[in-house]
Amino acid sequence: MEVAISIPDPLFEVAEKLAEARSVPRSTLYSEALCTHSTDEITARLNQVYDHNESGIEPELMSAQFEVLNHEAWRNLVVIALMSLKPKA
């Protein structure tokens, strides 16, 4: 979907440089930023829940899971899970 947005010039310039440095289109850069923001909020909320409640996962198993999934892969799984929960129009 195409959409027009207004952002401050200095922010646009930073985004342009970052997109060029990463060799990605601006739309990809903005999409990744939005996904990161939303998954950070979800992670923070889950951390609040598990700070007060045991997850029931043994520490050794949890450690092994974190070794297998790097941070980016974890974010991708969260995004996919969220997309599957979104009601279809």
MOJORA-V132861 format. One record per helix or strand of 2 or more residues. SS is the DSSP state (a for helix, b for strand). FROM is the first residue (numbers start at 0). TO is the last residue. If there is no record, write none. Layout:
BEGIN
((SS;FROM;TO) (SS;FROM;TO))
END
This chain:
BEGIN
((a;8;21) (a;25;51) (a;58;67) (a;70;84))
END
